[in-house]
Every structure is written in structure tokens, then in C-alpha cells.
Amino acid sequence: MRKRIVSSLLLVGLLGALGAQAYGVTQQSRQNIKHFTAFFSVAGKNESSQNDMKAAIAEKIGADCEENWLVGQSKEEALNSYIASGEYPDFISGEKLLLDADALIPIDEYWDDYPNIRNYLTDVQWERFRQEDGHIYWIPQFCVTHGQDMGPTHNGEAFWIQARVLKWAGYPKITTVDEYFDLLDAYAAANPTMEDGTRNIPFTVLCDDGRFFCLENVPQFLDGYPNDGCCMVDPVNKKVLDYNTTETAKRYFKRLNEEYQKGMFDPESFTSTYEEYLNKLSSGAVLGMVDQWWQFYYSLTESYESNGLSELGCDYIPLPITIDEGMKNQWNVDRSAELDTSSGLSITVSCQDIAGALQFVNDLLDSDITRMRFWGEEGLDYSVYENGLFYMDEEQGKRHGNAQLNESHFCSYGYFPRVEGLLDDGINAFSMEYQPNEFMKGLKPDVRECFEAYGVQTYVELLGANEAPGDWYPMYSYSQSLAADSRGGAVRDEIDAVKRNWLPQVIMSNDFDATWTAYMDAYQDCDPDIYFDVLQEHLDRINP
């Protein structure tokens, strides 16, 4: 097995000079490559136009795709702009808004010729994506596992706290909201600033645009329910419950109000953009927050590496928080259960080569191409033991953390569908970050010390693992699919507007009880029972 160890800076220079020719991609072969375009309605980074792995994948499958991301607009503004023009990219983040605009092609009319797509989900799972006209218009990109789930991280929502805070307190057992905030208060009082004088921010919340759920949906978790998002579901009686009006919700927001009054709650939470929020976290100053792992973790890597923040103990640890002691939490649920049916990858009516586009997706799901997407090139980006197990030496590990190479060399096509779990060799995880030996090697010292103190080896062990609660899960997949002018959709949007208006006021109020009462009055004016009756009807259809 060949092994090339080249310093990152030298390698970047070489790749810039040689480009895709280093991977055998000739000018002649480039002319035979099909080129597609895609728009994903989330923030993201484009690879370099001379990306090596993109060129290598294109050489193997005969196609590539230019990915474009949300910049300077909300998702709704971007999608409505496409709808108004009637011109779309070949691929798009499909959802009900685009379906109603007749912008998407029915994938199920073609998929028999593309076995990797057809077999991506079971027949039962695919049925959950079928629309009222009987067709399927989008393919989920995430949470699809074939075989063993290899995930050691907690990708979902949690109360996160920096390792330095836990270490300072002697790694205490923290399981309730009050214990969590009491620890943040005590640490901030004893350590108002970081070593360089930067003022610590005890607690912040991401509220920007569609990420408002980080503030509003916490009560469901605190009562021990999983992330159904729009409601809680009593798994025994199969009843939909409203987490917005529970005593737990009132207790939680009252505690946030108390933290605000003490100056511990970041007052900029309600006005900060997503980018400004990430900048705060990248400074290492934020001690704790509620968020989903994928929304912050990958954006902090470069800053943490360059500023030595892991050495200062600034990495985030999830805690099994509930409202009262002794309750079972369900923050972490088997990832394969969190299949979101409300959106996915779609092919648009503007695509001039539907067969080629479907073949491109079909090929990206191939195990060998998955390896190229998420591991890179053997010998350069990873190595292989005699038993076939993939690993990275120190230099290869640095390559995966190199920001320049992540633009010019690696190409994961991260928002295209992927099969998680194991590659078809049966021993290697689909992505290096899910490989147990690489996960353990890649743990930052502050995280490793924390895990050892709590007697665990993974983030999942810290929270506890849970199976899917039922066939309905997650309910937010259904609620998000409701049209805005439908009976339930209209009330859903009114409820959302009321929460966006009132929850900041509740938290900042000098008279919490009075403001909470006014909030509940405004909430009831939305006739929320209409919405929850629609959710109950959906639950009853799934569990007759």
C-alpha cells in the first residue's frame, strides 16, 4: 500500500498547480462529464472549482454538480424567487412550497432503473414520502442507515456546556435545569473572563429565522419526550400533547427570565444572526447553550484549532437534562428513526437530463463512491490495516482538519443522499468521524478527560440511547408538510408568530407572571386546538 506524507502547505501548493490531473482526469475526459447544478436552502461553503475529489468522482461516474447555498436571503425568499422566475437548478431542496408550484418531477416514475435509489428506503419508509397525488418527489439526505448504526456523536439537540466548566466543578452529576444554570452561574461568578480577558457569556440561544426551535421546543425534552418538534406524543395512549402550555414550559421560561435578570442570559440572543451566533461560539466565550450539534460543531473546528480553544477546555459536552431529578430523558433517539419526510433532494422541471440526474444520485449512493466522498483517497487521506480496517495516521488526520484542503481537495456532496452505517465491506463506517477507532483518536484532550471522569466513551453514552418511540416519529415531518393555507397550517403559523413575539418578552420581562399570562392569552387566541386536532388525526391514521 502506497503511503504519501506531504506537509499540508506543500500539498495545497501542489494541488493548486496540478489540480485534477493528479487524479488522472484528462482534458479529454472532462469533455465527457455531465454537469448539473443544485441549490440547497441552508448556509454552506462551495468547494474550489478545481476540487480534486469532485474531479475524481466525476471521472468514475461521468458527472459532477455545482452546489449553491443560501446567501443573504431567508429560505422562503430564495425559493419564492425561483418560483417567480420559473427557472430552477437541476437539483433543489424539495418541499411542499415547490411541489405546490409544480416545480418538481415525480421520482417514483423513474426509479426502477436506479436500484440504489429504489432500495435506499424500505417500501414502508417510502410510503411516508408519498404525496396526495400518489407520487414521491424528494429523497431524504440524512438518517438513512443500512445495517449497524455507527454514530458515536449526538447530532441532535441538547443542553451543551463547556468542558472547562465541568472540570472546574469536579465533574458533577448534572441532570436538571436548575442544576445546569446553578453551575453556569457559579462558574461565571468565579470566572467572569477568559484568560485573554474576553468576557464569558454564561448562556445564549440561537433564535435566528428557522432556528428558533432552539428556544421554543425545549419543554418537550424537559418532560422526557423525544424531538417530535411540534408536539409531544403519549406513547401509551397515543395522544398528542401541547408542550407550549405545560407547567414545565412555564418553569423553564421563568428560569430563563431569572437568568436574564441576573445578566447571565445573553441579551443579544434575540437579535443575533446565525453567523453572529457562530462567531460568539468560535470565540470560546459561550459557556452553555441549547442547540443541535450539526448547527455549530463543524463551524467551530477551524477557530478552535487556530486559537487553541480545546486546550482551554472550550469544547462542548451534552448533558441529560430534564425538569426534575430522576426522569428518563430522550434527547438522543436512534438516528435512523429521525427520518424527516417533509423535505429532501428533488429534481426540478428545469432539468434537461432527468435520467442523468437520477444516475448521478444513484452513483453517489454506491459504496465505493461513498468512501471517496467521506474518506478521500486511500494512501493519501487514509490508510488500511491488513484486516481491511480504515485508519488515519497523524498527518492524514491533519489533512481532514485543513480548511484549505476542505475547499480544494475533499468533496462530500454533503447535502446529497448518503447511506449511513457501514460500507458494503461490513467493517468500516461510511465516514471517518463514525469510525470507532478514529473517533477515539480524534477526541480533544478536554473531551477525553471529561469522558473518563464520567466513565463513558461517546457522546451518546453521556445522554443515553433510545429506540424510536413509534411509527409516527418524528411528528414534525408531518407538521412541516402542512400547507400554509390549510386548516392546520394556518394555525401552526399563527402559533409560531405568537411564540416569536412573546417568548423574548417573557424572558426579558420585569413581571414574569403577568407577561406569561398575556402570552398564554395571545396563544389561546390562535385556537391551537385546531392545529393539535389535525396532528391527532394524523397520529390516529398511523396508529388506527
C-alpha positions, -999 to +999 in steps of 0.1 A: +000+000+000+014+033-010+018+060+016+024+096+008+031+120+036+033+156+024+030+187+045-003+205+042+012+237+029+033+220+003+003+198-007-020+227-011+005+243-035+009+211-055-028+206-058-033+242-069-008+237-096-017+202-108-055+202-100-074+172-110-046+159-133-031+144-102-061+120-102-059+110-138-086+134-150-076+145-185-089+173-206-105+147-229-124+130-200-135+164-188-154+170-220-174+138-214-185+148-179-221+158-174-226+189-153-255+195-130-265+224-107-281+223-072-294+248-047-297+239-010-317+263+012-292+262+040-259+281+046-229+263+032-195+266+016-186+259-020-157+238-029-130+252-052-137+249-089-106+228-091-116+203-064-097+171-066-122+146-052-150+161-072-130+156-103-120+121-093-157+112-086-167+127-119-142+106-137-156+075-122-193+082-126-193+107-155-210+136-138-205+164-113-226+191-097-221+227-088-237+232-054-251+266-044-262+276-009-284+302+009-267+336+010-282+368+022-318+355+020-342+335+040-352+301+027-387+314+017-373+344-001-349+322-021-375+296-030-401+322-039-376+339-062-371+306-081-408+301-083-414+336-096-388+332-124-399+296-133-363+287-137-347+262-114-314+244-109-313+207-117-315+197-080-331+216-052-341+212-015-376+199-023-406+207-001-443+214-002-439+250-014-421+238-045-444+209-050-474+233-050-456+254-076-453+223-099-415+227-098-406+191-090-406+158-110-421+126-096-390+105-088-410+072-084-419+073-121-383+067-129-366+049-100-370+013-112-339+019-134-319+032-104-316+004-078-295+024-053-323+050-051-352+024-051-335+004-024-324+034-004-355+031+018-379+002+025-413+002+009-429+012+042-405+041+046-410+053+010-448+054+016-442+081+042-429+103+014-459+097-010-479+129-016-516+133-021-513+127-059-497+093-052-462+102-062-429+108-044-410+140-051-380+140-028-353+117-013-342+122+023-305+131+025-299+120+062-307+095+088-308+065+065-288+036+079-282+003+063-270-022+089-254-011+121-257+024+133-221+036+139-228+070+153-208+079+185-218+116+185-251+131+194-262+150+164-294+164+178-305+190+203-291+192+239-281+214+267-244+219+259-218+230+284-181+236+280-157+210+294-138+237+314-170+244+334-175+208+343-138+203+352-138+234+374-167+219+394-151+185+397-173+169+370-206+169+390-237+149+380-259+175+363-294+162+353-319+191+359-324+226+345-318+242+379-285+223+384-274+233+349-280+270+355-267+270+390-234+256+377-232+282+349-240+310+375-213+298+399-186+294+372-193+328+356-192+345+390-158+329+398-145+333+362-160+364+346-135+364+318-113+340+297-075+340+302-071+367+275-097+390+291-126+381+269-158+383+289-175+349+293-211+346+281-229+322+305-258+312+283-271+321+248-298+307+225-299+306+187-332+323+176-324+333+140-351+325+115-360+288+112-336+280+141-360+295+166-367+259+177-336+261+199-356+284+222-392+273+219-392+235+218-371+227+249-401+219+272-408+187+253-373+173+262-375+185+298-406+164+303-388+133+290-402+133+255-381+129+222-379+155+195-414+154+178-408+191+174-444+203+171-459+184+200-454+156+225-469+122+219-481+100+248-468+066+235-492+046+257-525+064+250-514+076+215-524+112+224-509+144+211-499+168+238-491+205+237-457+213+252-462+251+250-487+253+278-474+228+303-462+237+338-428+226+327-428+252+300-437+279+325-410+267+349-383+267+322-390+301+308-393+315+343-357+302+349-346+319+317-362+351+329-343+348+362-310+343+343-318+373+322-324+395+352-291+384+367-273+392+335-264+356+327-286+352+296-271+368+265-293+398+257-283+396+221-298+362+216-330+375+201-313+398+175-281+379+166-279+363+132-268+327+127-233+340+116-230+363+147-241+334+169-214+312+154-188+339+159-196+341+196-192+303+199-160+305+179-145+329+204-147+302+231-166+326+254-200+310+254-202+286+284-235+269+275-264+269+251-292+247+237-286+237+201-283+208+177-248+195+172-247+199+134-256+236+136-225+246+155-198+219+157-183+219+122-183+257+121-161+259+152-133+235+141-110+260+123-113+286+151-108+261+179-077+247+161-061+280+153-067+296+187-060+266+210-095+267+225-097+230+231-066+233+252-085+258+273-114+234+278-139+251+255-153+220+237-190+214+243-204+184+262-241+174+261-260+168+294-290+146+301-312+175+314-349+171+325-371+194+345-368+173+377-344+147+391-349+110+384-367+114+350-356+094+319-345+117+291-349+112+254-326+138+239-309+110+219-330+088+197-317+062+172-307+084+143-324+062+117-358+070+135-355+107+127-364+104+091-378+138+080-404+133+054-412+170+049-383+177+026-353+162+008-335+162-025-356+168-056-351+171-093-368+201-109-388+206-140-359+227-154-336+197-155-329+188-191-314+153-183-336+136-157-321+102-164-286+116-160-296+134-128-310+102-113-280+082-124-258+108-106-277+103-073-277+066-078-239+066-083-233+088-053-250+061-032-226+034-043-203+022-015-171+029-034-182+065-042-194+069-006-159+061+005-144+087-018-170+113-006-163+108+031-129+093+034-110+106+004-082+088-014-065+057+000-029+063+009-032+100+008-062+107+030-065+074+049-047+041+053-058+005+056-048-022+081-041-057+069-076-067+082-092-041+059-100-016+087-095+021+076-075+044+098-057+077+096-021+084+107-013+118+123-006+135+090-038+122+074-058+134+104-044+169+100-054+168+063-091+163+072-089+193+095-072+216+070-096+243+059-079+249+025-080+212+017-117+211+026-123+235-002-098+223-028-095+186-021-123+169-002-158+167-017-185+150+004-216+162-016-229+165+019-264+175+011-270+147-014-284+114-001-260+091+017-262+056+033-250+059+068-239+029+089-213+006+073-198+005+039-205-028+020-173-043+033-191-047+066-163-034+088-158+003+080-181+032+089-194+053+059-175+083+072-142+086+092-158+105+120-181+075+127-152+050+127-148+040+164-110+039+164-108+073+146-135+088+169-115+078+200-082+091+185-098+123+174-112+132+208-098+165+220-080+163+254-107+182+273-134+159+259-114+128+266-108+139+302-145+146+306-155+112+292-131+094+315-144+114+345-180+103+337-170+067+328-182+069+291-166+066+257-191+085+235-214+115+235-243+091+231-234+073+264-235+106+282-271+111+273-283+075+269-296+059+238-333+055+230-352+035+203-378+051+181-409+058+201-433+048+173-442+049+136-453+085+139-419+097+149-409+125+143-442+144+141-425+175+128-421+158+095-459+159+091-465+193+107-439+209+084-457+195+053-490+212+061-498+239+035-499+274+049-535+278+037-547+245+052-567+242+084-538+231+105-511+250+086-527+284+091-529+279+129-494+264+130-480+296+115-501+318+139-487+299+169-452+303+155-457+341+151-471+344+187-441+325+202-416+345+182-432+377+195-439+367+231-411+344+243-384+371+241-408+394+261-414+367+286-377+362+292-369+399+294-400+409+315-397+426+349-430+409+358-428+373+345-462+361+358-481+390+342-462+386+309-467+348+309-504+353+313-505+378+284-485+353+263-509+325+271-539+347+262-523+355+229-515+318+224-551+307+230-564+334+206-548+313+178-572+284+185-544+260+190-568+231+194-575+232+157-538+225+150-535+198+176-566+181+164-550+179+129-519+164+145-541+139+164-559+129+132-526+122+116-515+101+146-547+082+145-542+073+108-508+059+116-520+041+147-556+031+139 
